[in-house]
Amino acid sequence: MKMKSIPIIFSNIAGETHRSHITYRAGEAITRYRLVKLSPDGTAVSVAGAADRPIGLSTDEAASGENLDIALLSSSDTLTARAGGSLQTGDILVPATEGRVKALPTTAGSYSQIGIALRPAVSDALVEIMPCAPCLYTISGN
């Protein structure tokens, strides 16, 4: 009797890399479409403020201690964010208060670019963005 060979395929399902989404424990109650930042120990996320360097946007809501899906800002997909002020198509976006996004200010300071607005939006409205891994902009006062 001839034995039929069956190929064995190995898969590393426990890999530690992520393409566009990652799951973290919420360190506080977080609503959908908010910029989030990592905790100092890297085990949880919380809502990012205007001076923070966020890692992504929440795609759902979670109570403190629950798992939360995060769309990474390095994603090649467009993402949805909540506007923290009036936005125009093409505005360079930076973090605003309460996990929202705002247009890059013209005032002196350092800001983390997180994307570009693909549509206009009014304050507190949802806006489609083209995200990017955060990079620092420094505007000097002259």
matplotlib code that plots the C-alpha trace (Angstrom):
import matplotlib.pyplot as plt

x = [0.0, 1.4, 1.1, -0.1, 2.0, 0.2, 2.0, 2.3, 1.8, 3.0, 1.5, 2.8, -0.6, 1.0, 3.0, 3.7, 3.3, 0.1, -0.8, -3.4, -5.3, -4.2, -6.1, -5.3, -7.0, -8.7, -7.2, -10.3, -13.7, -13.1, -15.7, -15.5, -13.3, -10.9, -7.2, -5.5, -2.1, -0.2, 0.2, 3.8, 4.1, 2.6, -0.2, -3.2, -4.5, -6.2, -7.6, -4.9, -4.7, -3.4, 0.2, 0.3, 1.7, -1.2, -0.8, -4.2, -8.0, -10.5, -12.9, -15.4, -16.1, -14.9, -15.2, -12.1, -10.4, -12.2, -10.4, -10.5, -9.7, -7.3, -6.8, -3.1, -2.2, 0.4, -2.5, -2.8, -6.6, -8.5, -9.8, -12.6, -11.9, -13.9, -13.1, -12.0, -12.6, -13.5, -11.5, -10.9, -10.0, -6.2, -5.6, -2.6, -4.1, -2.7, -4.2, -6.8, -8.3, -10.4, -9.0, -10.2, -8.2, -7.6, -5.8, -2.1, -2.0, 0.1, 1.2, 4.6, 4.9, 5.6, 2.8, 2.5, 1.1, -1.3, -2.8, -4.6, -8.3, -9.9, -13.1, -14.2, -15.8, -17.3, -16.4, -17.4, -18.4, -16.8, -14.2, -12.4, -8.6, -5.6, -3.5, 0.3, 2.6, 3.0, 5.8, 6.8, 6.2, 7.9, 6.6, 8.9, 7.5, 9.1]
y = [0.0, 3.3, 6.1, 9.5, 12.4, 15.2, 18.6, 20.0, 23.8, 25.7, 29.0, 31.3, 32.4, 33.7, 36.3, 39.7, 42.0, 43.7, 45.2, 47.9, 47.0, 46.0, 45.1, 46.8, 46.9, 50.2, 52.1, 54.2, 54.4, 55.2, 56.0, 55.3, 57.4, 58.8, 59.1, 56.8, 56.7, 53.9, 53.7, 54.1, 50.3, 49.6, 47.4, 49.7, 52.7, 55.9, 58.9, 61.1, 64.8, 67.6, 67.2, 63.4, 61.2, 58.8, 55.3, 55.0, 55.5, 53.5, 51.7, 50.8, 51.8, 50.1, 50.5, 50.6, 47.1, 45.9, 45.0, 47.7, 47.5, 50.2, 51.2, 52.0, 55.4, 53.6, 51.9, 52.1, 52.4, 55.6, 56.1, 58.0, 60.5, 63.1, 66.7, 69.0, 72.1, 73.1, 71.3, 71.8, 69.1, 68.7, 70.1, 68.5, 67.0, 66.9, 65.7, 68.0, 67.6, 64.5, 62.3, 64.6, 65.9, 69.5, 71.4, 72.1, 75.4, 78.3, 79.2, 78.3, 74.9, 71.2, 69.1, 65.4, 65.1, 62.1, 62.5, 64.6, 65.5, 64.0, 65.9, 69.2, 68.9, 71.0, 70.7, 67.3, 65.8, 62.7, 63.1, 60.7, 61.0, 59.6, 58.6, 58.5, 57.4, 60.4, 62.7, 65.9, 69.3, 72.3, 75.8, 78.5, 81.9, 84.8]
z = [0.0, -1.0, 1.6, 0.5, 1.8, 3.4, 3.6, 7.1, 7.3, 10.3, 11.3, 14.0, 15.4, 18.6, 16.8, 18.4, 15.4, 14.2, 10.9, 11.5, 14.7, 18.2, 21.4, 24.7, 28.1, 28.7, 31.6, 31.9, 30.2, 26.5, 23.9, 20.2, 17.8, 20.4, 20.2, 22.7, 24.3, 26.0, 29.8, 31.0, 31.4, 28.0, 29.3, 28.9, 26.9, 28.0, 26.2, 24.7, 25.5, 23.3, 24.5, 24.1, 21.4, 20.6, 19.1, 17.5, 17.6, 19.5, 17.2, 19.9, 23.5, 26.7, 30.4, 32.5, 32.5, 29.3, 26.1, 23.4, 19.7, 18.6, 14.9, 14.7, 13.3, 11.1, 9.3, 5.6, 6.0, 6.4, 10.0, 11.7, 14.4, 16.4, 15.5, 18.3, 16.2, 12.7, 10.1, 6.4, 3.8, 3.8, 7.3, 9.1, 12.2, 15.8, 19.1, 20.8, 24.2, 25.1, 22.4, 19.6, 16.6, 15.5, 12.8, 13.3, 15.2, 14.0, 17.5, 18.8, 20.2, 19.6, 18.1, 17.1, 13.5, 13.4, 10.0, 7.4, 7.2, 4.1, 4.6, 6.3, 9.7, 12.5, 16.1, 17.7, 14.3, 12.9, 10.2, 7.9, 8.2, 6.4, 9.4, 9.8, 12.5, 14.9, 14.0, 15.8, 14.4, 16.1, 15.3, 16.5, 17.4, 15.5]

ax = plt.figure().add_subplot(projection="3d")
ax.plot(x, y, z, "-o")
ax.set_aspect("equal")
plt.show()
